[in-house]
Amino acid sequence: MEAKAILRNVRISPRKVRRVLGLIRGEKVLHAIGRLEQTQGAAVPVILSVLRSATANADNRGVGDIEELFVKAVYADEGSSLKRIRPRAMGRAGRINKRSSHITVVVGI
């Protein structure tokens, strides 16, 4: 049995989020929360809230006790991009993509 939580359109690049997600993949939930609290990065508070939401969903569904839960899957997919323009030399324009991501956390026994 498993439970999951998804947070969509987070204004952090998926590449930055995936670096932090690699730290908690396959860990027990309590160990993953402790590791995230000791880690620095812009994506850490967001991932921590999604992980806590997934454990709350597991508790509501009766999946299992929090000590038994582990992180089955975590991934960050690319969301929509805000397209912006930066002026360049000789009247040209350079493109800036402000990326967003969808973060999914699956916990289970």
Buried (B, 14 or more C-beta within 10 A) or exposed (E): EBBBBEBEEBEBBBEBBBBBBEBBBEBBBBEBBEBBEEBEBEBBEBBBBBBBBBBEBBBEEEBBEBEEBBBBBBBBEEBEEEEEEEEEEEEEEEEEEEBBBBBBBBBBE
